[in-house]
Amino acid sequence: MAQKYLLTGGAYSGKTTLLQALRQKGFEIVPEAAEILIQEELEKTGVHPNILNRFAFVEKILHKRIELEFTVQDYEGAVFIDRGIPDGMAYYQLYGKEPSPAYHAAVQKFRYKKVFFLELLDGYVPNEVRQEKEETRVRVHHLLKETYRGLGYKVITVPVLPVEKRTELILNSIP
């Protein structure tokens, strides 16, 4: 049975780089649902989906995350996931709207063994995929931590360190 470990944090906190380092060590990883959907939409229409309807996009991310959650059920051992279902609840809070009943149900159904919260890196520059302004990025970062704590998770902070040290910290924190 898979032991699901979650990596979360605001945009440009090093989640993808850290996941790749974990993959190189032989662990299964699950990519970020939002990034998959953004790339698909940009290739199809050339327009970032968040621009069209951010609430519809957050709901679409939920469905993609659930799909990705089901892909790990048959894995054995540690699986590292790039952002989790509760991340969407933080975005709802950012937008001043109550999460849908589907989000509430999903955060109860899909749980994580541990949540690793990566501190933000310096040098963030918005791009085609990451379009948040700096103040929004920082606000989301704090909302993510509040959301996971509010759901009863013990959040393990991963400070800004070289990727090798971050990897070591995480691997020393799992059984």
Residue frames relative to the residue before (quaternion, step in Angstrom):
aa qw qx qy qz dx dy dz
M 1.0000 0.0000 0.0000 0.0000 0.00 0.00 0.00
A 0.5053 -0.6697 0.4640 0.2843 3.53 -1.01 0.87
Q 0.2182 -0.7053 0.6599 0.1394 3.51 -1.18 0.77
K 0.1797 -0.8386 0.5097 0.0679 3.57 -0.21 1.31
Y 0.0568 -0.7735 0.6310 -0.0158 3.53 -0.79 1.17
L 0.2374 -0.8099 0.5297 0.0842 3.52 -0.77 1.08
L 0.1565 -0.7347 0.6523 0.1013 3.53 -1.13 0.80
T 0.1114 0.7907 -0.5939 0.0990 3.55 -0.74 1.05
G 0.2558 0.7185 -0.6181 0.1903 3.51 -1.37 0.25
G 0.6698 -0.5115 0.3549 0.4046 3.54 -1.25 0.27
A 0.7137 -0.4156 0.3375 0.4516 3.52 -1.35 0.10
Y 0.8370 0.1308 -0.1451 0.5111 3.54 -1.04 0.92
S 0.3989 0.6742 -0.5182 0.3433 3.52 0.73 1.17
G 0.6033 -0.6135 0.3327 0.3861 3.59 1.28 0.08
K 0.3048 0.7887 -0.4893 0.2137 3.58 1.23 0.30
T 0.6945 0.4807 -0.2866 0.4522 3.58 0.77 -1.00
T 0.6490 0.5113 -0.3157 0.4667 3.59 0.93 -0.84
L 0.6671 0.4959 -0.2964 0.4704 3.57 0.94 -0.88
L 0.6324 0.5250 -0.3301 0.4641 3.58 1.00 -0.76
Q 0.6466 0.5114 -0.3259 0.4629 3.58 0.96 -0.77
A 0.6279 0.5200 -0.3309 0.4751 3.59 1.07 -0.72
L 0.6496 0.5007 -0.3114 0.4800 3.59 1.03 -0.76
R 0.6192 0.5331 -0.3360 0.4685 3.58 1.05 -0.75
Q 0.6490 0.5194 -0.3139 0.4588 3.59 0.98 -0.83
K 0.6647 0.4704 -0.2986 0.4978 3.58 1.20 -0.43
G 0.6484 -0.5751 0.2930 0.4036 3.58 1.29 0.21
F 0.5288 0.6364 -0.4133 0.3803 3.60 1.23 0.13
E 0.4849 -0.6124 0.5353 0.3214 3.53 -1.25 0.54
I 0.0708 -0.7840 0.6153 0.0418 3.57 -1.08 0.74
V 0.2362 -0.7318 0.6224 0.1462 3.53 -1.30 0.49
P 0.3902 -0.7488 0.4847 0.2281 3.62 -0.65 1.08
E 0.6292 -0.5388 0.4096 0.3822 3.54 -1.32 0.26
A 0.4805 -0.6974 0.4625 0.2624 3.56 -0.77 1.10
A 0.6601 0.5249 -0.3208 0.4312 3.59 0.87 -0.93
E 0.6597 0.5114 -0.3210 0.4475 3.57 0.91 -0.85
I 0.6083 0.5437 -0.3439 0.4648 3.59 1.04 -0.77
L 0.7053 0.4700 -0.2649 0.4599 3.57 0.83 -1.03
I 0.6285 0.5294 -0.3393 0.4578 3.59 1.00 -0.76
Q 0.6584 0.5025 -0.3115 0.4658 3.59 0.88 -0.91
E 0.6436 0.5218 -0.3259 0.4552 3.60 0.94 -0.86
E 0.6969 0.4768 -0.2786 0.4576 3.58 0.86 -0.97
L 0.6377 0.5199 -0.3301 0.4627 3.58 1.00 -0.76
E 0.6552 0.4990 -0.3128 0.4731 3.58 1.01 -0.78
K 0.7012 0.4832 -0.2640 0.4529 3.56 1.00 -0.86
T 0.8467 0.1601 -0.0360 0.5061 3.60 0.77 -1.06
G 0.4219 -0.7057 0.4682 0.3236 3.57 1.18 -0.48
V 0.6628 0.4698 -0.2918 0.5047 3.58 1.31 0.08
H 0.4697 -0.6559 0.5147 0.2901 3.57 -0.95 0.92
P 0.4774 -0.7149 0.4248 0.2836 3.65 -0.69 1.02
N 0.5899 0.5818 -0.3727 0.4179 3.60 1.11 -0.49
I 0.6055 0.5622 -0.3482 0.4428 3.57 1.17 -0.56
L 0.6663 0.5320 -0.2987 0.4286 3.57 0.99 -0.85
N 0.7525 -0.2289 0.1972 0.5852 3.59 0.82 -1.01
R 0.2789 -0.8187 0.4746 0.1636 3.56 -0.05 1.26
F 0.6460 0.5102 -0.3425 0.4528 3.64 1.02 -0.64
A 0.6353 0.5020 -0.3277 0.4868 3.56 1.00 -0.77
F 0.6431 0.5244 -0.3269 0.4523 3.58 1.02 -0.74
V 0.6411 0.5119 -0.3289 0.4677 3.61 0.95 -0.83
E 0.6521 0.4970 -0.3157 0.4775 3.60 1.01 -0.73
K 0.6264 0.5255 -0.3307 0.4714 3.58 1.05 -0.75
I 0.6144 0.5348 -0.3369 0.4723 3.58 1.06 -0.75
L 0.6109 0.5538 -0.3521 0.4428 3.60 0.96 -0.81
H 0.6878 0.4823 -0.2920 0.4573 3.59 0.79 -0.96
K 0.6459 0.5000 -0.3185 0.4810 3.58 1.03 -0.74
R 0.6435 0.5170 -0.3269 0.4601 3.60 0.97 -0.80
I 0.6353 0.5109 -0.3331 0.4737 3.59 0.97 -0.80
E 0.6211 0.5350 -0.3304 0.4678 3.58 0.97 -0.84
L 0.6825 0.4766 -0.2835 0.4761 3.59 0.92 -0.91
E 0.5995 0.5581 -0.3591 0.4474 3.62 1.07 -0.68
F 0.6662 0.5025 -0.3076 0.4573 3.59 0.95 -0.82
T 0.6103 0.5700 -0.3671 0.4096 3.61 1.09 -0.52
V 0.7049 0.4734 -0.2763 0.4503 3.60 1.12 -0.51
Q 0.4349 0.7393 -0.4448 0.2578 3.60 1.19 -0.22
D 0.7431 0.4108 -0.2305 0.4752 3.59 0.97 -0.74
Y 0.4800 0.6577 -0.4502 0.3666 3.59 1.24 0.01
E 0.2832 -0.7152 0.6095 0.1915 3.51 -1.28 0.47
G 0.8057 0.2813 -0.2037 0.4799 3.56 -1.01 0.78
A 0.7876 -0.3454 0.2543 0.4425 3.51 -1.36 -0.33
V 0.0337 -0.7457 0.6654 -0.0115 3.51 -1.07 0.96
F 0.1952 -0.7864 0.5789 0.0916 3.56 -0.86 0.98
I 0.1658 -0.8130 0.5578 0.0181 3.53 -0.76 1.17
D 0.3484 -0.7229 0.5687 0.1804 3.55 -0.99 1.00
R 0.8274 -0.1111 -0.0178 0.5503 3.55 -0.29 1.37
G 0.2241 -0.7989 0.5513 0.0875 3.53 -1.07 0.82
I 0.7533 -0.3912 0.2882 0.4432 3.50 -1.34 0.05
P 0.6629 0.5139 -0.3402 0.4250 3.67 0.86 -0.75
D 0.4867 0.6558 -0.4489 0.3626 3.62 1.15 -0.31
G 0.6381 0.5473 -0.3230 0.4346 3.58 1.00 -0.80
M 0.6141 0.5474 -0.3478 0.4498 3.57 1.09 -0.67
A 0.6147 0.5336 -0.3421 0.4694 3.59 1.10 -0.68
Y 0.6554 0.5002 -0.3162 0.4694 3.58 1.01 -0.76
Y 0.5982 0.5339 -0.3657 0.4726 3.59 1.04 -0.65
Q 0.6501 0.5085 -0.3162 0.4678 3.57 0.93 -0.87
L 0.6154 0.5452 -0.3368 0.4590 3.58 0.99 -0.81
Y 0.7391 0.4145 -0.2146 0.4856 3.57 0.95 -0.91
G 0.4938 -0.7033 0.4042 0.3135 3.60 1.29 0.06
K 0.6090 0.5335 -0.3552 0.4672 3.55 1.10 0.64
E 0.5125 -0.6374 0.4850 0.3095 3.56 -1.15 0.68
P 0.4974 -0.6504 0.4743 0.3234 3.61 -0.90 0.85
S 0.5851 -0.5992 0.4266 0.3415 3.52 -1.16 0.66
P 0.6397 -0.5087 0.3950 0.4195 3.62 -1.20 0.33
A 0.5987 0.5661 -0.3619 0.4359 3.59 1.09 -0.65
Y 0.6363 0.5114 -0.3298 0.4741 3.61 1.02 -0.74
H 0.6523 0.5169 -0.3226 0.4509 3.57 0.88 -0.91
A 0.6661 0.4927 -0.3019 0.4716 3.59 0.94 -0.83
A 0.6799 0.5106 -0.2983 0.4337 3.58 0.89 -0.91
V 0.6594 0.5010 -0.3377 0.4474 3.63 0.94 -0.72
Q 0.6414 0.4924 -0.3306 0.4866 3.58 1.17 -0.41
K 0.6864 0.5024 -0.2782 0.4461 3.57 1.01 -0.82
F 0.7827 0.2627 -0.1247 0.5503 3.58 0.89 -0.95
R 0.0088 0.8153 -0.5743 0.0736 3.54 -0.38 1.30
Y 0.3268 -0.7392 0.5650 0.1657 3.55 -1.30 0.47
K 0.5458 -0.6312 0.4452 0.3247 3.53 -1.05 0.80
K 0.7773 -0.0793 0.0669 0.6205 3.58 1.00 -0.87
V 0.2400 -0.7440 0.6074 0.1413 3.52 -1.25 0.61
F 0.1447 -0.7727 0.6163 0.0455 3.53 -0.74 1.17
F 0.1649 -0.8030 0.5717 0.0334 3.53 -0.67 1.20
L 0.2177 -0.8144 0.5312 0.0844 3.56 -0.37 1.29
E 0.4151 -0.6994 0.5282 0.2439 3.54 -0.86 1.00
L 0.5965 -0.6096 0.4068 0.3274 3.54 -1.16 0.70
L 0.3598 -0.7076 0.5719 0.2069 3.52 -1.14 0.78
D 0.4947 -0.6210 0.5114 0.3288 3.55 -1.24 0.41
G 0.7181 0.4838 -0.3163 0.3875 3.54 -1.25 0.33
Y 0.3273 0.7678 -0.4960 0.2394 3.59 1.23 0.29
V 0.0344 0.7555 -0.6530 0.0400 3.54 -1.02 0.91
P 0.4374 -0.6886 0.5026 0.2862 3.62 -0.69 1.01
N 0.0428 -0.7867 0.6156 0.0149 3.56 -1.15 0.67
E 0.7988 -0.3003 0.2054 0.4791 3.57 -1.26 -0.26
V 0.7352 0.3878 -0.2179 0.5115 3.59 1.02 -0.80
R 0.7585 0.2806 -0.1513 0.5684 3.60 0.85 -0.98
Q 0.0000 -0.8543 0.5178 -0.0456 3.56 -0.18 1.26
E 0.4382 0.7143 -0.4549 0.3015 3.60 1.24 -0.01
K 0.4419 -0.6404 0.5567 0.2908 3.53 -1.13 0.72
E 0.6941 -0.4998 0.3218 0.4060 3.58 -1.23 0.50
E 0.6833 0.4822 -0.3100 0.4522 3.62 0.82 -0.88
T 0.6333 0.5082 -0.3288 0.4822 3.59 1.09 -0.65
R 0.6176 0.5505 -0.3318 0.4533 3.58 0.99 -0.84
V 0.6808 0.4751 -0.2854 0.4788 3.60 0.89 -0.91
R 0.6399 0.5191 -0.3245 0.4645 3.62 0.97 -0.82
V 0.6493 0.5040 -0.3164 0.4736 3.59 0.90 -0.89
H 0.6127 0.5675 -0.3406 0.4319 3.56 0.96 -0.87
H 0.7036 0.4495 -0.2630 0.4835 3.59 0.87 -0.95
L 0.6321 0.5308 -0.3312 0.4572 3.59 1.02 -0.74
L 0.6117 0.5526 -0.3518 0.4435 3.59 1.03 -0.72
K 0.6645 0.4975 -0.3065 0.4658 3.57 0.87 -0.93
E 0.6543 0.5121 -0.3033 0.4666 3.59 0.93 -0.92
T 0.6479 0.5346 -0.3194 0.4386 3.59 0.94 -0.88
Y 0.6989 0.4625 -0.2852 0.4650 3.59 0.77 -0.98
R 0.6421 0.5021 -0.3308 0.4756 3.60 0.97 -0.76
G 0.6489 0.5315 -0.3071 0.4496 3.57 1.00 -0.83
L 0.6838 0.4523 -0.2725 0.5035 3.57 1.20 -0.52
G 0.6259 -0.6023 0.3142 0.3830 3.58 1.27 0.26
Y 0.4817 0.6563 -0.4497 0.3675 3.58 1.22 0.24
K 0.3482 -0.6416 0.6306 0.2636 3.51 -1.22 0.61
V 0.2062 -0.8015 0.5551 0.0833 3.57 -0.50 1.21
I 0.1989 -0.7764 0.5914 0.0884 3.55 -0.74 1.11
T 0.2889 -0.7800 0.5351 0.1475 3.55 -0.53 1.21
V 0.1619 -0.7522 0.6349 0.0706 3.53 -0.97 0.99
P 0.2836 -0.7957 0.5095 0.1639 3.59 -0.32 1.23
V 0.6202 -0.4973 0.4352 0.4226 3.53 -1.35 0.16
L 0.1827 0.7386 -0.6145 0.2086 3.52 -0.63 1.30
P 0.6310 -0.4605 0.4082 0.4724 3.61 -1.20 0.08
V 0.6448 -0.5662 0.3459 0.3794 3.58 -1.06 0.76
E 0.6230 0.5462 -0.3523 0.4352 3.61 0.99 -0.72
K 0.6710 0.4866 -0.2881 0.4796 3.59 1.01 -0.83
R 0.6253 0.5160 -0.3416 0.4756 3.58 1.04 -0.71
T 0.6363 0.5271 -0.3205 0.4631 3.57 0.98 -0.87
E 0.6570 0.5144 -0.2985 0.4633 3.56 0.91 -0.94
L 0.6320 0.5333 -0.3300 0.4552 3.60 0.94 -0.88
I 0.6881 0.4748 -0.2885 0.4667 3.58 0.84 -0.96
L 0.6909 0.4802 -0.2997 0.4497 3.60 0.79 -0.90
N 0.6432 0.5008 -0.3186 0.4838 3.59 1.15 -0.53
S 0.6707 0.5030 -0.2834 0.4656 3.60 1.28 -0.30
I 0.6809 0.4274 -0.3004 0.5133 3.58 1.24 -0.04
P 0.5916 -0.5980 0.4048 0.3585 3.59 -1.16 0.59
